[in-house]
Each structure stands twice: as structure tokens, then as C-alpha cells.
Amino acid sequence: MSLVATRPEPGDARPYAFPAIHRVSVAGGEVVAAHLPGQLLATASLLLDAGAAREAPGREGTAGVLAKCLEEGTTTRDSAQYALALEGLGAELSTSVDWDSFRVGVSVPVGLLSRAVTLMAEAARTPRLDPADVARVRDDEVTALRMDWAQPGPRADAALRLDLFGAGERVGRPLHGDPASVAAVTVEDVTDFHGSWLKRPGVLLVAGDLDKLDLKELGAAAFAGTSGTALTPEGPLPVPVAPARRVLLVDRPRSVQSTLRLGHRAPERAHPDYVPITLVATVLGGAFTSRLNHLIREVKGYTYGIRADFAMTRRFGRFGVSSSVQTAVTAPALVDTVGEINRMRRYGVTETELEVARTWRAGSLTVDMQTPGSIAAALATLVVHGLPDDYYATLRQRLLEATVDEVSAAAAQYLHPEGLTLVIEGDSALIRDDLTVSAIGEIVDAEV
């Protein structure tokens, strides 16, 4: 046994290659597949244009209730029979809803994927939707949301979203709804949503050893009994900059902390400046070594952590900062945070900090793309946002080659400290005077 006196230096990064992509049109839908030679597991995911953006006003959360109901059996099997059929393949049904899509997926040994896709399609296309089951699932969701909204955070998030996008836009209301909107969801709402959006073919995403899979067979199973054509996505929302900062107070009496949410509108995910925008966020607040975490946590000791990011969807984006601080330091924490954002906008980034961000982002991309499930998720990004098939094959290199000038220019163009909405969920009686003295922005009481 020997001791190593010095820490080993990292070696050169291994070459990275995204799997080859194959596309097949079948039965009115499209199969988009990634070839993973020798992979014993395979993943299939049905991608449908039935995200939260399709929900009716006042019924936010309908898609989420429907997603949970897919586990309650189909028109030909009850929940126990369906669960046993999945279990017999060693499969588990997964569902998810975001702004842009509704996804249903399975992962199994590659030789069983055809049977698993048939079961997945059965749940997605012909769910039982028994009224008693739908009501129970809805009530469970309401209970979970009430518990969540009793904690700090969701009300602040909702206030920020409403201020940035307005109640007239679906994106101005919470992604999964709130306790009131989900409680208002009826059985008819769920069945109508299913009939309107989940009967369309959609796109089947497949990640696995394609030498052992018949993509046309998989597509035929996934799209059987469907009708309708692909929907034409709406264009991106405008990205206006507010004329002045606003401070929204969400009162939480006797709170010992203030929950902070800062943000403004930003470009959509398919924007050509995605790479430099992502690196701006990484340097500013996307990693433990970021500027905001160093200043607000390490130097000032105001918080355990603070994060900045650009959240981007098909139609809109949002620059945001989130943290929680002790009530007594609410105002100085906000002043310092806005000041750091302003400094980055004015002076850009340094080569030293950008090198860390480039390496971390590129390395994370490589690590994240290791399983069929993660590859299928990447395929979903390509489809939803209309990105080219070689997007991921070149993304890592574009991250590593981004320059200080490019990222600094993105900071100057896409950070708007003067147009931020600052939401504080805390004891307004204790923090209002300090906020007024700080003159950080007009103070408004938010009703959420």
C-alpha cells in the first residue's frame, strides 16, 4: 500500500458521440429512435401535444389528473389486471406533463419492448376513466397541492408567474394548477381532455438496440386506433422588458424566513443563443461555485443556497433567481442579488469562471446521456422544440467553444436587472420598511 502525496490531475475528456437517430413514418404517426448497440434495456415514450398549455381556464391541473388516471386500468383490464400485465414484463408505466407535452413511457429488456409498447398504448388510448377513480385521483391531487401550498415557495412562484405573463395566458398560472383549480376539475373535463388530445398519433420515441427492434411494428402498436394530424405549434411569445422593478409582497405572518423569487421574461428553448444564455446562468447562479452562491452564501452568510437559471419552453422562457433568507436580511440580500446581476450584465464574465462553467456543462451533458431513458428524453427535446437531428452531436463542442465575448454579450442582452419582478413571501410587517428604505422597487401587496 502506498500513499499519494499529490492529487491526480484530471485526464483528457473522452470523445462524446450522441447515438445515430432514425425516423420512420407509420400509421399516421412518427417514430424517432436512437440506436444504442448492445444495450440490453430499451425505452419507449409516447410524446403527445397535450401539455398543460392545452388546459382550459379555471381547470389548470386537468392533464395531471388524467396522467395519474392512466394507472387506474383500461377499457379491457381493471387496475389490478393492468398492473399484473406490466409486472409480467418487468415494466413500470411512467407519465409526465409539462407545458409542451404529455408523455407516457416504459422501459424493459429490449426483447420485450414490443409487448410493453402495446400495453403503454392501451393505457394512453383507452383508459378506463371510471368516474369514481377520476374523482379519487383528483381529490388526492388536491390534498397533495394543499399540503404543498402550505409550505413557502408555491405562492411566491405563482405570484411571479402571474406578474410576468398575466392571467390571460395559460403560462401565467401554475403548471400543475393550484388547489382551487384542480378541485374544480370534473370527470367530464378529464374525459374531454383525453378525447381532444390523446387520440392523436403523436410521436413514439425509442432508445435501444435497433438491430433487435422493428420500428414499424412499434409504431403500429403505438398509433393503432388513432386519428387526426399533428398540430401546428404556436409561435414564441414576445419578450418585453418591464419599465421598472417591482416588489411583490406575499404575506406570510410570523415567518422567520423570506422566500425570494426574482425574474423576468426570456427567450424560448429553440433560440439560437441557447448555449451562451445557459453559460450566463451557470456563471451567475447555476453551480455551487457561481457568483451569487459565493456572494450571498459564502461572503454574506444570508442563505444556505441561491440559484439562477433560464427556464425555457417551446413558446416562452423565464430568467429566475430563487433563495430563502432570514427575515432580518431580506432587503440587503435582494440589493446584493440585484447588484450582482447588474454587474454581470455590465461587465460580462471572465475566462476563469467561464472555463469552469464550460467544463461543468459539457461534462454534465456527457454524464446525463448514459441511459436509454435519458436518451429518450433528449429525443423529446429535439421533437418538441424542432431542433435538428445533429443538435446533441454538436452541443457539447459548442459549449466548450463558447467565448468570453459571446457569453458576455448574452449577459448584456438577456439580463435585465432594471426590469426584474422581485417576489418576497414572508412577514410583510417586518420587512416592508427595510424594503422601502432600500428603494429597490415599487412595493405592491400580492394576493395569491
N, C-alpha and C positions, 0 to 999 in steps of 0.2 A: 504494500500500500504506500502511495506517495502523495504528498501534499502539493497542490498547485499554488504557487506564490502569486501569480498574476491572473486576472480574469481573462479568459479567452476572448479574442476579438470575433465579432460576427463574420461569417463567411459570405461569399457572394450569393445573391438571391438566385434560386433555381429558376429556370425558364418556366414561364406560365403559358398554358395554352387552353383556351376555352374549347369545350367539345364541339365537333362539327354539328351543324344544325341541318335538319331535313324537314321539308314541308310537304304535306300531302293533302289534297282536297278530296273529301269523300262525304257522301250522304248529306250534302248541303253545308257541311262544316269544314274546319281545317284542323289538321294535326300538325303541331310544331314539336319536333323531337330533337333531343341531344344524344349523341352516340357516346356511350361510356363502355368501351370494350372491356370484357372480363368482369364487369360489375355484377355481383350476384343479386343485388336488390334493384328494384325498379320502382319508379314513382310515376303516377298519372294524376293529373289535376284538370278538372273541368273548369274552364275560365269563362264566366258569363258576364255580359254587360248589364249587371243587375246590382250595382253597388248602392251605397247609401244615397248617392245623388239622385237616384230614381224614386225615392220615397216621397209620399205626399206630405204637404204641410200639416203639422199637428200630429203626424203619425211617425215621427222620427224613431227609429228602432225596429220598424217592421221587418226589414231584411235580417236583422239579428235574431228576431224571434223565429222567423222562417228557418234560418240556418240551424238553430237548435232543434227545431221540429223534424228535421231530416233524420234524426236519430230515433224517431218515435215509430218507425215502421213504414211500410209502403202499402199500396193498394192490394198487394198479393201476399204480404207477410206482416204479422204483427211485430212489435218491437223485439220481443224475445226471439222470434224466428229469424228476424233480420240480423240480430246480434250474433246468433249462432252461425249463420251463414258466413258472416265476416270472420268470426273466430275460427271457423274451419279452414280459412285461408291464411290465418295468422295476420289478418289485416285489421286496421282501425280506420274508420271514416273520420276525416278531418274537414272542417268547414271554417270559412273566414269571410268577413265582409269588410271592405274598406270603401273609400269614396268612389272608386272607379270600377270595382269588380266584386263578384260573388264567386267564391271558389269552393269546390268540393274535391277532395283528394284521397288517394290511397297509396300505400307503399307495401310491397310484398316481394317475395322471391320472384325473379324475372319470369320463371316459367308459369307463374300463377296470375300474371298481370291481366291477361285477357278476361279471366273469370272475375277478377276484382273490379275491372272497369265496368263489366256488366252489372255488378252489384252497386257500384257507385252511381251509374246512370239510373238504376232503378230508384234509388233514394232521391236523386235530383229531379227526375222527370215525373215520377208517380208517387210522391209521398202520401202517406195516409191522411194527414192533417185532420185527424179526429178532433171535433170541437173541444172536447174535454182536455185532450192533450195540448192543444194550442193554448187554451186558457191557462192551464197549469204552467206551461213553459213561459208564457207572458208574465204571469204573476211571480214566478221565480226570478225573472229578469228584473221586474220592478223592485222586488225585495233587495236584490244584489245592487241595483243602482242606488236605492235609498241608503244603503249602508255605505256605498262609495261616496255619495254626495254629502254624507255626514262628516267626511274627512276633509281636511284642507286640500285644495287643488282643483277639483272639478268645477266649482263655481267660478274660480278665477279663470280657468281655461275657457269656460263658456262666455264669461264677460269679455275676454279678449277677442274671441272668435266673432261674437256679435258686433263688437265695435269695428273690427276690421272689414267684415263682409256684409253686415246688415241682415236683418231678419228676412228680407225679401229673397235672399239667396239661400238655398239649402245648406251651403257650406258655412253660412252664418250661424248655424245651430249645431249642437254636438253630434259627432259622428254616430254614436250609438244611441242618440236621443237622451232624454232625461226622465226621471221617474214619472212625470206627468204625461209626457208624450207616449211613452211605452205603455202606461196604464190605459191610454185611450185606444190602443191598437185592438181591433176586433178580429174575430175569426175570419170574417169576410175580407178585411184588409189583407190578411196573410194569404188567403186563397187567391185573391185578385192579384196580389203582387206575384205570386208563383205563376199564375196563368199568363200574366203580361210579359214576364221577363225570363222565366226559367224554362219555357218551352222552346226557345230559340236554340239553334245548334250550338253556337259559341265556338270555342277553341279548346281542343284537347292538347294539353302539354304532357310530354312523355320524356323521361330521363332514364336511360338504362342501356343495356347492351342490345342495340338494334339488330344485330345479327341473329338474335333469338326472339325477335318480336315482329309481328306483322302489323304495320301501322294502319293499313286499310281495314284490317279486322278490328283493331282497337277503335278506330274512328266510327266504323259501322255500329259498334256496340254503344259508343258514347252518344251518337247522334240519332239513334233509332227513335222513330215516332215524333221527331221534332219538325217544326215548320217555321217559316219566317226567314228574313235575311238579316245580315249583320247591320247594326245600327251605325249611323254616321256620327262620330263624336262631335260634340260642340267645340268651338274654338276656345282658346285660353281666355280667362278673364283679364281685364286691364289691371295694371299695377300702379294705381295712383299713390302719391305720397301725401300724407296729411300735412296741412299747412303749419301745424304746431303740435308739440307734445301735449298729450292729455294724460291725466292721472285719474284712474277709476278706482274708487274705494269700495270694496266688498266687505261689509261689516261682519266681523266675527268677534263678538264681545268676549272679553276675558281671555282671548288667545295670547299665549306667551310668545308666539312667533308670527311673523308676517310671511305669507306665501307670495312670491313675486313672479309675475308673468309679464314680460316685455315683448312687444312685437310690432311688425308692420308687414304689409303685403310684399310678395316676392314673385319671381317668375315661376313658370311651370316646370315639370321634371324634364321635358324634352328640350329645354332651352339650350342653345349651343354653348353657353358659358357654364354649364353644369360643373365641369371639373374645377375651374378656378373658384366658383362660388362655394363648392364643397370644401376646398382648401382654406378659403377665408374662414368658414365656420370652424374648421378644425383648429386653426391657429388661435382664433378668438376664444372658443369655448367648447371645442369638441373632444378634448382629451384632458387627462389629469395635468399635463404639463402646459395647458393652454394659458393664455394671458389672464382671462377672467378668473380661472381657478387659482392661479398664482396670486393675483391681487386680492380677491375677495376672501379666499380661504387662508392662504399661506401668510400673506403680509398683514391683512386686516383682521383675520380671525372672525369674520362675520358669519360664516356658514361652514357646513361640512362639505358642501359642493355646489357648484353652479355650472350650468350647461348652456351653450348656444348652438343653434342649428338652423338649417334651412329645410323645412318640411315641404316637399313638392309632390303634387299630384298631377293628373292629366290636364286639369284646367286651371289650377291655381297653385301658388306657393305662399309660404309664410316664414319670415325670419322671426326667430323667437329666442328668448333667454328665460330660463327658469331656475328658481332657487327658493330657499326658505332661510330667513334670518331672524335673530332675536328682535323682538318688538322695538327695543330701545335703539337699535342701529338701522332701522328701516330706511330713514331718509339718507344717511351717509352711504349706505350700501347702494341705493339707487343712483345717487350722484356719482359715485365711483364707477358703477357699471356703465352708465351712460357716457361718462368721460372716457372710459377705455374703448368703447365702441367708436366714439368720435375720433380718438387718436388713431385707431386703425384706419378709419375712413380717410383721414387727412394724410397720414404718413405711410400707410401700407404695411407690408411685412418685411422681415429681414430674411436673409438667406439661411441663417442658422435655424430659426424657428420653422421656416418653410421646409427645410430638408427633413426635419423631424416629422412634419405633417405629411409630406410626400411619402416617406418611407413607411409610416404607420398605415396610411390609407391603402397604399399598394399592397403591403403585406397582409392587411386585413382582408382585402379582396381575395387574395390567394387562399388564405386560410378558410374563408367563408365558403368558397366554391369546392367543397370536398365531398358532398353527399348528393345523391340523386334528388333529395328534397330541395336542397339549396339551388341546384341547377335548374329544377323546375320553376322555382321562384324567380330566378333570373330570366328564364324564358317568358314568364308572365310580364316582367318589366318591359321586355322587348315588344311584346304584343300590345300591351295597354298603351304604351307611350309612342308606338310607331317608330321604334329605333331600328337601325339596320342590323342584319344578322352578324356582322363583324364587330358590333359595338363592344362586347366584352372582350373580344380578342385584342382590341386596341386600347381598352380603358386603362389597364394597368400602366402601359407605357405612357399614355397621355398624362396620367397622374405624376409619374416620375419625371416627365419632361416639362412640367409646368414651371414657368419662370417667375422670379420676383416681380417683374414688371407686369406680367399677366394677372397675377393674383392681387397685387396692389391696385391695379386698375379695376378689378372686380370689386374690391373693397370700397373703392371710391364711388363706383356706380350703383352697387346694390345694398350698401348700408346707409340707412337714413336715420341717424340719431335724433335729428330735429323733428322727425315725423313719427316717432315711436308712440304707441299706446302703452302706458305703464299701469298694470293692474296690481293692486295690493289687496290681498284678502287677510284681514287682521282686525285688531281692535281699533276702529277708526277714532275713538275718543282719545286714545293715547298717541296716535301717530299723525293726526291731522295737522296740528300746529307745527311740528317739525317739517312736514311736507310743505306747508305754506311758506315757512321761512326759507326753505331750500330753493324756492322759485323754480322748481324743475318742470312745472307744467300746470295747466289749469286743472283744478281738482273737482271731480264730479262724483256724486254718490251713485253707484251702480246697483240696480235692482235685478238680482239673479235668483 
